[in-house]
């Protein structure tokens, strides 16, 4: 089983969202449904970046690392591979 760290972007919110999962397509569909929470209501989230890991612990560690940056600039550098 593979695990993924992903970064989504919403045009309407002009925000990024960082998460991890086993199935990116299924998770993206969930983010784009009308639900309570940060990703709910917009329905325009798109995948901007993914990383693949062989175990969940490594994926969660990387997700927490990216979230700890608290930096749009760093996220955009990662996405753009600068």
C-alpha positions in Angstrom: 0.0 0.0 0.0 1.2 3.5 -0.8 0.6 6.7 1.1 0.6 10.2 -0.3 1.1 13.7 0.9 -0.7 16.2 -1.2 -1.1 20.0 -1.5 -4.4 21.3 -2.9 -5.2 24.8 -4.0 -8.5 26.6 -4.2 -8.9 29.6 -6.5 -11.9 31.0 -4.7 -10.2 30.9 -1.3 -6.7 31.6 -2.7 -5.4 29.1 -0.2 -3.4 25.9 0.0 -4.4 22.8 1.9 -1.9 20.1 3.0 -3.0 16.5 3.7 -2.2 12.9 3.5 -4.1 9.8 2.4 -4.1 6.4 0.6 -6.2 7.4 -2.4 -5.8 10.9 -3.8 -8.7 10.8 -6.2 -11.1 9.7 -3.5 -9.8 12.3 -1.1 -10.0 15.1 -3.6 -13.6 14.2 -4.3 -14.3 14.3 -0.6 -12.7 17.8 -0.3 -14.8 19.1 -3.2 -18.1 18.0 -1.6 -20.3 20.5 0.3 -19.3 19.8 3.9 -18.4 21.6 7.1 -14.7 22.3 7.5 -11.9 24.3 5.8 -12.2 22.6 2.4 -16.0 22.5 2.3 -18.3 24.9 0.3 -15.9 25.9 -2.5 -15.7 22.7 -4.6 -12.8 24.0 -6.6 -9.8 22.3 -5.0 -7.1 21.0 -7.4 -4.0 18.9 -6.7 -0.9 21.0 -7.1 1.7 18.6 -5.6 2.0 15.0 -4.4 4.7 12.9 -2.7 4.5 9.1 -2.4 5.6 7.1 0.6 5.7 3.4 1.4 4.3 3.8 4.9 1.8 5.9 6.7 4.3 7.1 9.4 6.6 8.7 6.8 3.7 10.4 5.0 2.3 11.8 8.3 5.8 13.0 9.3 6.2 14.9 6.0 2.6 16.3 6.2 3.4 17.7 9.6 6.8 19.1 8.4 5.1 21.0 5.5 2.3 22.3 7.8 4.9 23.5 10.4 6.4 25.8 7.8 3.3 28.0 8.0 4.6 29.6 4.8 2.9 30.1 1.5 6.2 31.0 0.0 7.8 27.7 1.1 4.8 25.7 -0.2 4.9 27.5 -3.6 8.7 26.8 -3.8 8.0 23.1 -3.2 5.2 23.1 -5.8 7.4 24.9 -8.3 10.5 22.9 -7.4 12.5 26.1 -6.8 
